[in-house]
Amino acid sequence: MISKGLENGSLVIAGGGRLHSDVIERFIGLAGGTQASIIVIPTAQEENLNANKGQDLTAFEQAGAANITFLHTNDRNLADTEEFAAPIKSAHAVWFSGGRQWRLADAYLHTKVYQELNALLDRGGTIGGTSAGATIQGSYLVRGDTQTNTILMGDHEEGFGFLKNVTIDQHLLRRNRHFDLVEVISAHPELLGIGIDEGTAIVVQGTTFEVVGKSYVSIYDKEYMNTTGGKFYFLSPGDTFNLETREAKLSYNMNQASNQASNE
């Protein structure tokens, strides 16, 4: 099976930590600007008080976002009602805060909320998230065990699947996780693995994503492992990647760099 991008809409998938200004600006821009209707879903957090906005929401507000509301429940029966899911119908964008990704799956997977999230993308809207809110956007839910986030393949393995045949890890270099997805891809060779460091995100539109922020994204692909002997490779800000062909396009032109170096 091949990995799949989007038919419509956009995804902003961030690796945790403090959001880089490029990531914030890209999300707000894709949402439609500072007056766009943005829903924040903090359900992955252990504490979900609206008063505890967290640094992501503060960053959005400081960047000028003026129409942010919250949507939260741990009750999937409530999440499966038309009334609860209704605010997403008129939203331009949804953002998932960090925490533990299994909480998002327990509350929303295959409910009316889940249906409306997919409908949001279908009409050209934007979905973003950081840390747990990044991992949930893939089809395979890595670190989804309810006991500990160090178990890579645990008791929750299904994500929202906005990206098909893809698994997403976060806090990549900051938490020394850059070899972790090798185990997952070895067990599930059909998957494409994407690891995202803190302060960094991928922005997905169509079949392609672009790396934005300040650090690196790693790619785990069984065919690459088999043909090169390498376990993964890194992409830098500005690089792009085709999810279906699994080909990277680097923004840094090595020939230009070589010519520049020879002239110095």
Helices and strands as residue ranges (DSSP letters): E 10-14, H 21-31, E 38-41, H 54-62, E 68-70, H 76-79, H 82-89, E 93-96, H 101-108, H 112-122, E 126-130, H 132-135, E 138-140, E 163-170, H 180-187, E 192-196, E 200-205, E 208-213, E 217-220, H 222-228, E 233-235, E 240-242, E 247-249, H 254-263
